[in-house]
């Protein structure tokens, strides 16, 4: 089943504004016609009992957590999961351990993670960095197996997971049923693919389809050309070149549950993007709840 996982989980609060914020969560969920929400982690001071109480609230109101994604950036451009600094490396894993436990208590579909080691430097694509990251992913997956929750790897052309081949190598070398793929096709668009997103999507689904657990949904646009530097950027779904018809067809052919998260946009534009994706789904016979 495909579920729209709306980015409104920040309203699930436990502090003094709990009642007001949770009322807003219910209002937005009703407006968006969703029963699944994305949470970008919860405050570090949440206890396990806070998570249990929040889960009870969600259950009582027919809501669930789809994506639970709080990417840990660590220290500077060399930080986060797989960091070269051992203290940063250990601290990042500890934060993810907490997130895994909290996500499990909240009943989340999966926990997303990103690799940011060497970002915006040549090191981000080096084999040495990749080996370091694979070691860290292996340790994260061991923790996920203990807790009993899936983790989804998130890509970007400016990070160590920058291609389908990197994903395949990761899955081959860490053969755990708990290691999944959080695809973000726009993040994998190099300029030469801007008008070939159907090709990119088919490559992704052909190689990774069975492991896909979530999708970050946005559109892609390009500016510049000629004597001007080419610039690739994101846009609201339906406003760019991403082939959502191919994406919807390929998603609809999957057997596993997958969440769809329209990300990075203000509230009104998020609704616009979600409804565009649903409309494409209806046109190709694929339901996105």
Order of alpha helices (4+ residues) and beta strands (2+ residues): beta-alpha-beta-alpha-beta-alpha-beta-alpha-beta-alpha-beta-alpha-beta-beta-beta-alpha-beta-alpha
